[in-house]
Amino acid sequence: MSTVLTKDHIVAAVDALPIQGRIMLRLLLLRYLDVTPEDIEYMATDRPDPRFQSGGKPIIPYISQETLQGIANRVAHYRSLARQKRERLKLQVDCLERMLARSEALIELATTLLTTRFAMTPEAVTEVRTLSRTAVPKPVLRELDRKWDLNEISEEDYRKERIGLELQRLLRRVESDRKRLAQAKREFDAANTSPLQDHEIGQIWGIPAGSLSARKAKYLTQYLQGLQSRLGAAPSTLPANTPPVDLWQETLAVLSRSPVERSAATYDGLERTEGALIEKLTVFAAGAFPEELESRFWLSLIQDSRHQAEYGSKAVSLFALQRLLAILDDMDMSADALEADLLARVSPASKASPDAQAEASPAEPQLSEMGEHVLRSFMGESHPDLQGRR
């Protein structure tokens, strides 16, 4: 059962702890709370000095700027990993929800067109929907295109057959997108309720695992006791016989409701060029991406790291998911726009008239600048062909 716990209670309980406790709780909740410069300075003085392995310590501890910067860099690294993972999963959820809404609207529109414009019976439409999982569209498409090229089928009959195939494709995509959305929501909930791991805190702070475990148990207890006292002093609307609540899980649940920060992502080379990536994202958002390549392209968008043999794993930028969400937000979801898009997708290719085909003549191929350079390299500057070309 939910309590009256708020983020202000959590921040106040953390600030009331000793400095070691404040650092421990801020590191555990690094996805939501920030580490201060004072905390970084204390961690630099508190960690064991590798120059004194026998147990002694210098009388006047000296903290170099490199030590402080190293701790700050590790804090920033793990904070960015934790927050970008949350942002990546939230972007996946938002993109999938918008794509599902568009696909479901297109399915409803295709069903309406089949029963009204193309005079298909409801039983036939139901059969088309039922066979969506087992349908093999490519042979049917090839046969339709052959009939259209040979003038064996009218344009309206072509659209009628083609819109049935499009309906089946949309149903398959909705089914796969629903599975992806359920998985993304599960991972998002798990990421929201996962504190920083002990080995990550140990790498930031630089203290032994035993000291880390003892401090974690000590200050978690102090934090929960302080939180309980604050909640006891605050007026509560819960009934008297309410069972006890796990305040640590409640802390994570309250913080997980905070807005997801948007980071400034840069293009990182996916699909080789930014223009090619934007073009593919636009086609993918419109639902016209090749069905056999959808899963592979989606996996390339949601992966959080890319393995590199020499330097290990490299974090993947959120640029692609951010652009996909922006494209989906800018798309026209009105009924007229969806109908125009659907009819354009199921219409046959236009045929050129015989007169136009006779007038069209193949253009003489032109050599590019690189081709000219290659010819000069092989044939020499004084070759008669090149002189005439000039």
Secondary structure, 3 states (H helix, E strand, C coil): CCCCCCHHHHHHHHHCCCHHHHHHHHHHCCCCCCCCHHHHHHHHHHCCCCCCCCCCCCCCCCCCHHHHHHHHHHHHHHHHHHHHHHHHHHHHHHHHHHHHHHHHHHHHHHHHHHHHCCCCCHHHHHHHHHCCCCCCHHHHHHHHHHHHHCCCCCHHHHHHHHHHHHHHHHHHHHHHHHHHHHHHHHHHHHHHCCCCCHHHHHHHHCCCHHHHHHHHHHHHHHHHHHHHHHHHHCCCCCCCCCCCCCHHHHHHHHHHCCCCCCCCCCCCCCCCCHHHHHHHHHHHHHCCCCHHHHHHHHHHHHCCEEEECCCEEEECCCHHHHHHHHHHHHCCCCHHHHHHHHHHHHCCCCCCCHHHHHHCCCCCCCCCHHHHHHHHHHHCCCCHHHHHHC
